[in-house]
Amino acid sequence: MLMRYRCLFALLFVLNWGCRPTTENQHAQETMSGKLTAVVEKTIVLDSIPSGSGLAKVDQHLYIISDDSPYFFQLNLQYQLQQKIGIKNGPKSKEYRIPKKIKPDYESLATAQINGAPFLLAFGSGSLSPTRDSLLLINLADLKNPQTYDLTHLYYLIKGAANLPEAELNMEGSAIIGEDLFLFNRGQNVMIQTNWARLLLFLKGGPNILEPEFKIHRITLPQINGVNPGFSGACQLGQENKILFTASVENTKSWVEDGEILGSFIGILDVEKLTSDPLESAAILTDKNGRTVIEKVESIEFLKKESNGEIKALALTDDDLGGSKILEITIKR
């Protein structure tokens, strides 16, 4: 009888221990059980814009960058295409989409003020050097003459600072808050923080230019069916010192190669808690019936905060086949 009780106790101990989540998974589950919800209210198909990857709103216009189009695009707030502007220094292609081997792979679009004027920044992913190592700098007062800057050395420095293997460099999101630029790397979900003005001086070059300094933050995100999500987009959350981000979940063994899309997370990072626990909350993007939306969200843009606290945002999707959509989203926290 004593032996029987000992065996039963041992079995219960093993079962209890096996059901315990690791600290990382426990944090993910707590994050998932929070109050944040992200619901798609409306879907708009962009039939003339391939492979949407970056979205920004400035005044009464929306701007979209593609990872494989020889153009970037200006829309009005009714999602009507107003202009498509050729990227002069990009690879030339007579096709609707630039072939994968030579595409610049611009994966994010952020807004910045330079000498008081509004600019757009489109960062190449860096996942194939030197083809994808460029920054497209767009003056909104002179859309047809964007400038390009080589990011090869910058990405080399970031790989060293973040201890990133070559195969895991894949910049997918960017946002500027105050004096700092935040770059979001999909591989290992690394966020790189650096002074934006100093970085711009470094890119423009010249004598005695100091290399930028970096702060590296690794963010643990929830999983879907045991698959880790990867950062895919970011923007400032209104005027708050917080970042609204997206992370898509693809069933793939590589951070660079496409895979089966399982869904996307919407989340909030607190910039004031970067040294402790910056992930405020995250939620799977769903439809109005609570079902997971099977879309690969590539970018997000804050629109407004309602009097009841609801956040209105736009998300941009890419189906890996050239199709793009805009999703109107309501976020509650």
Protein Blocks (a to p, Z undefined) as FASTA:
>chain_A
ZZmmmmmmmmmmmmmmmmpccfklmmmmmmmmmmbdcddfbdcddfkbghifbdcdehjb
ccdddfkbcbdcdddfkopafbdcddfklccdfbfbdcfklpgoiabdcdddeehiacdd
dddehlacfklmccddddfklmmlccdddfklmmmmmmmmnopafklgccfbdcdehjbc
cdddfbhpiacdddfklmmmmmngpehiacddddddddddddeehiacddfbdcdehjbc
cddddddddddfbfkbgcddfbdcdddddfklmmmmmclbdcddddfkopacddddfbdc
dfbdcfkopacddddddehnopacdddddddZZ
